[in-house]
């Protein structure tokens, strides 16, 4: 029997080798001419017992392999990779901006479905409600109904799958951004090896948590560039902390740099538009970069029909919309947008006595007003101040 644990791993016999060794032992103990052929009871009993022994040996080998990242698969690979802080990347949904034509005062509810012409299984589901003011075209964010790299070229999402009264047509001016398939075992194994080789054990979430805990920090995001190619405005294998501590920054650059240095993996560049020299415990200087998000102020105008006996007042409503924005807006917006329909509906949520929104338009302060979702850059923070909200009663 050659089942043994060596410096190279667990080695077990295959079935035929194991049977030959057992037959040799039986003949040595009982009779040199003992008949253990499969037709004989002795041979049948030997085979039954050996099959169970072989199954247990193979199970032990599988368990032993499961603790080796080079051999583990599936859930076992997930478990052993998590020990060093590497987690399998989940499958993601593709995203697209749909242009929908709606009759006046029509609400296209979240969950409405459109599909690609000629491929009705290629479906895209709206993320938010979209309510029209007048008849015309509106934009609404949607995601693929299934995860993975699902393609939808520009102008191909034209089939309405979920009929909604007042929804007349749909298209996509730009191609959808495809999602990602779940990370394979080979990809996870390679990424884990890379991360441990670089000495990195700190996660993006850990870096973000450390920065958020700084006094005066309002919000931060941490971008990660995992590949060998530059992209998203970042160099290969780098992180970029996006900081928002108000229009007048209150968190010291040195404090931000120190937290990034303490939490980031070794060998990974901390990139950003602000670069601080941080000395480690040995007195060696390191260049630590981060980026303060660019504030983009928005202005908006509402035309409201109200019940004067119940309406709580335009000053209070403007303040409530600004407060809601402070609590809900984030760096990079929602999928890269300020969503029109979310703000269109706010008067109904935040004030009593609002009967109807007869008109709503908005823009970046100083730009022409529009009736559409507004793009937000990944390094931008949208803000809405009460002074930039105009409310007209009609």
PEBELGI-V906199 format. One record per run of one state. SS is the DSSP state (H for helix, E for strand, L for the rest). FROM is the first residue (numbers start at 1). LEN is the number of residues. If there is no record, write none. Layout:
ss = {SS SS}
from = {FROM FROM}
len = {LEN LEN}
This chain:
ss = {L E L E L H L H L H L E L E L E L E L E L E L E L E L E L H L H L E L E L E L E L H L E L E L E L E L H L E L E L E L H L H L E L E L E L E L}
from = {1 4 7 9 12 15 30 41 66 74 83 93 103 107 109 113 117 119 127 130 132 136 148 157 161 167 172 177 178 185 198 204 213 219 226 231 232 234 235 238 245 253 264 269 271 274 280 285 293 294 307 314 329 331 332 334 335 337 339 340 345 346 351 354 365 370 371 374 376 380 394}
len = {3 3 2 3 3 15 11 25 8 9 10 10 4 2 4 4 2 8 3 2 4 12 9 4 6 5 5 1 7 13 6 9 6 7 5 1 2 1 3 7 8 11 5 2 3 6 5 8 1 13 7 15 2 1 2 1 2 2 1 5 1 5 3 11 5 1 3 2 4 14 1}
